[in-house]
Amino acid sequence: MVCPYTWDVPGGVMAHVRDLAEALIADGHHVSVLAPASDDAPLPFYVTSAGRAVAVPYNGSVARLAFGFLSANRVRKWLREGRFDVLHVHEPAVPSVGLLACWAARGPIVATFHASFQRSRAMSVSAPVLHTALEKISGRIAVSDAARKTLVEHMGGDAVLIPNGVTVSRYAEAEPLPGWGPDGGVIGFLGRMDEPRKGLPVLLDAFTRLAPERPGLRLLVAGPGDADDVLAKVPVSLRERVGVLGLVSEEDKARAYHSVDVFCAPNTHGESFGIVLAEAMAAGATVLASDIPAFRRVLGDGQAGALFETGDAGSLAREAAALLDDPACRANLSAEARLAVRKYDWSTVARDVVRVYETVTSTAAGGVEEEQQGRGRGEAGRVPEGVRAHGSEVS
Amino acid sequence: MTATTVILVVGVFVVLSAVYISWRAGRLDRLHIRLETARAALDAALIGRAAVCMELAASGVLDPASSLVLAAATHEARTAGPEEREHAESDLSRTLRAVMDQERFRERLADTPAGPDLMAELDTAVTKVIYSRRFYNNAVGATRLAQRRWLARTLRLAGHTEYPSYFEIDDAEPASLAQQS
């Protein structure tokens, strides 16, 4: 498996690769991950470093990527020594080791597309190069409808949809954060505080309505963004009852889910799959979410969590009050949520990914090989390994 | 003097275009390999699905009418010629949906000894048809694009390979399957 972004910095794609690799290993497959990493970074046993990543501006933000001759050589060496049955590249269109691996390899290649993006000028300029590499991919996976749409519109062709998973066991048990619930009055929120689509303003509005008549009610907010902006939207008298954690570590995130009585996901739209929602469900939190279609589906039409009218603070306040007053209902929803989230567990998601592997390898002659280099000239130098040989086949 | 230059320029041009053409031919060749592999994978997935359907029909878990309907559709799909294949496979998808979307189908199947295994195989078989068909159609799209290029057409880089056609069937999965994954 190839991860284009550096392993040192936690991120969506990196977490996806890590969780998928661990789920596959737990299932008995042999997995090797190639990712950029700094020389002294501690790496799990299944990760091979592709060299240090360089921070470069790409597609509107700064990405830490690995490219150049050194990386290309490491990719070739890794391919040669690994003798894989399947090569799984993540974000192959990102100019990093993923693209290099597509370029250097031949055989069954699967690619997962994560981001939705606009077609850039750079992509048009380098289209022939990109095309040659991407043409080799025999199975394409998109993690969301948005990513799939991007693919269809900008590169042509389609992909199968396999959403992100959640490692349920990572969230199932955690110590609540000191000074917080569950004490019957804590509402929680997790997500970007400054992005209106995540719906924090709706929640703050509802909190302002509820708090005066409920002295025990508190609000716990976690996620990247400016704390002062959040507090400014709440009346001065209520501010001490709002706790803003800012960006939290993975571990504190799990603890935060266990520190609340009601976890609120007030997203106004978007989110084809609410990863945050699934994590909260894995932690057994009582969920109150807006009734956008994706959430409605994840929560089984309200069976595994309460729903309120999207964007309506009054509706949110009513539902939250009802939940806070009914511990039995909360316990029931929590148990249902733990049950419902199982189908989003990585072990289930990995099963679908393995089916993709089986589809592309079922009839392929041999495993992944190194592409012959030097068309027309000096061909003698490079002969592909030819045979596939791998202990535990992906099946 | 000028003659040498002309020869030189023409020579360089010929070499460059030869390199380019062989690169393009290599690319097309690779696409053809991918297409054939994808086609074989699709065939394997369809045959696999038919086999599981046959097993389900013969398992005695279903009522006789469902069994018969399913067995007939499976037989049609397996024996269909290239012309009717897409129709027959679509019919099998529809029949399978009708059978699997019966009230409490999943629970009833789970109660029988062979049920859970059969259910898992059925899930895998249906998903694989969806995956392999999409991958195959992707490969068809890419190959068609490459074959239609001016250079490929003029120089017949594709050789005697046929112009590939998409495989269009209804492969929507049964609702009871969609719900659980």
Chai-1 contact restraints between the chains, C-beta under 6 A:
chainA,res_idxA,chainB,res_idxB,connection_type,confidence,min_distance_angstrom,max_distance_angstrom,comment,restraint_id
A,E135,B,A142,contact,1.0,0.0,6.0,A-B,restraint_1
A,S138,B,R34,contact,1.0,0.0,6.0,A-B,restraint_2
A,S138,B,F135,contact,1.0,0.0,6.0,A-B,restraint_3
A,G139,B,F135,contact,1.0,0.0,6.0,A-B,restraint_4
A,G157,B,N138,contact,1.0,0.0,6.0,A-B,restraint_5
A,G157,B,G141,contact,1.0,0.0,6.0,A-B,restraint_6
A,D158,B,R134,contact,1.0,0.0,6.0,A-B,restraint_7
A,V160,B,Y131,contact,1.0,0.0,6.0,A-B,restraint_8
A,V160,B,R134,contact,1.0,0.0,6.0,A-B,restraint_9
A,R355,B,T127,contact,1.0,0.0,6.0,A-B,restraint_10
A,R355,B,K128,contact,1.0,0.0,6.0,A-B,restraint_11
A,V356,B,Y131,contact,1.0,0.0,6.0,A-B,restraint_12
A,T359,B,A41,contact,1.0,0.0,6.0,A-B,restraint_13
A,T359,B,K128,contact,1.0,0.0,6.0,A-B,restraint_14
A,T359,B,Y131,contact,1.0,0.0,6.0,A-B,restraint_15
A,T359,B,S132,contact,1.0,0.0,6.0,A-B,restraint_16
A,S362,B,A41,contact,1.0,0.0,6.0,A-B,restraint_17
A,S362,B,A44,contact,1.0,0.0,6.0,A-B,restraint_18
A,T363,B,T37,contact,1.0,0.0,6.0,A-B,restraint_19
A,T363,B,A40,contact,1.0,0.0,6.0,A-B,restraint_20
A,T363,B,A41,contact,1.0,0.0,6.0,A-B,restraint_21
A,A364,B,T37,contact,1.0,0.0,6.0,A-B,restraint_22
A,R375,B,W23,contact,1.0,0.0,6.0,A-B,restraint_23
A,G376,B,V19,contact,1.0,0.0,6.0,A-B,restraint_24
